[in-house]
Amino acid sequence: MNQSNKIFDGLGRVMNEAAGVADGVRREVETAVKSQVQRLVADMDLVKREDFDALRELVQVQGEEIDTLRKDLAALKGGSGKAK
């Protein structure tokens, strides 16, 4: 009985060490993949989300201003009696 306990204890230690090694390998692979993805994204020269959202908002505001100016211009052309 004592011999089988030693065998199971040894087997348990080996399993724990193997799990620790596997976890270390997993972390190393995650780090390597993350590094490669970050490098790839940096090489693609992508726009940050915050910059995109700010530019989109600016374009919307300018679009509204252009529409207002077009209406004002149309009203001025209509009021002067000159139609083109």
N, C-alpha and C positions, 0 to 999 in steps of 0.2 A: 504494500500500500504506500509506503514511504517513497519507494522508487518511482511509482506512477505519479505521485505529487510533484517530485522533482522534474519529471518529464513534462508535466503540464505547466509547471512554473517556467521552465525553460522555453517551452513553446509559446507561452503567453508573452514572455519578454521579447522573443524573436518577432512575434506579431506586432507588438507595440513599436519596436524599432523599425519594422518595415512600414508601419503606418506613418511614423514620423518622417522617414525617408521619402515616402510617397507624397506627403504633404509638402515637404521641402521642394521636391521636383515640381509639384504643381505650382507653387509660388514662383519658382524660377521661370517656368514656361509662361505664366501669366505676365510676369515682368517683361520678358523678352517680347511677347506678342504686343503688349501695350506700348512698348518702346517703338516697335516697328510701325504700329498703326499711327502713333503720334508723328513719327517721321514722315510717313506717307501723307498724312493730312497737311503737315507743314509744307511739304513739297508741292501740294496741289494748290496752294495759295488761296484757300477758301476764305470767305467773308465770315466774320463773327456774327452771331445771331443778333446781338445788341446793335451792331452797326447796320445790319440789314433792316431791322425794325425802325431805327431812327431815320434811315433814308426813305423807307416806305412812307412813314408819317409825313416827312417833308414833301414828298412827291404828291401825296393826297392833298395837302394844304395848298400847294402850288396849283394843282389841278382845279381846286375849288376857286382859287383866285383868278385863274384863266377863264373859267366859265363866267364868273362875275364880270370880268372885263369884256368878254365877248358880248354879253347881254347889254352892258353899258354902251359899247360901240354900236351895236345894232340899234339901240334906242336913239343914239345921237345921229346915226345915218338916217333913220326913219323920221326924225324930227326936223332935219335940215332940208328934206324934200329931195335930196339927191339919192337916187337908187342906182346901184351898180350891179 
